[in-house]
């Protein structure tokens, strides 16, 4: 493929990235038969992907127990609503999982990290099962936020908070130092949607 053809399939865009995983997943599955692990994953991924898609997101990948989703990749572009949708989805996924027994017997807790930033979007990549759909440092930031999120919470970066602060209520958390980042990351815990517009 020529450089021009590749460029036509890719675009620079601001997006919001969501990472979610199961707390204590490694110890949970350590002694389980692989068929049970598969049943647990099937239930978990099914619930998460349904909420992501109903909230306007795109599931970019599944890795172990982690799900990465992207919001704001459509042709209408990125805006506060896309970022707020990612936060609402994070909260909704945790609500949907609450009280559920995956594979018929496992209650799980999750943590969600959300970050907003510029990426290169390559929509063809997911169809070809090749490299990821998006490329940019915001992906690792979202993953780091998720790793440091308190159990059963949704935490966001300062960029996400700044574009959604009229749509989502937040609680500021202490900044954290993470591997590979030269400065502490500001953390904000999403509490609940607010400021919903009424349609006349």
Protein Blocks (a to p, Z undefined) as FASTA:
>chain_A
ZZklmmmmpccddddddddddehklmmmmmgcfklmmmmmmmmmmmmmmmmmmnopacfb
dehjaccddehiamnopafklmmmmmmmmmmmmmmmgopagehiaccddddddddddddd
dfklmmnopacfbdcjklmmmmmmmmmpcehiacddfklmmmmmmmbccddddddddehi
abdcdddddfbdchiacdZZ
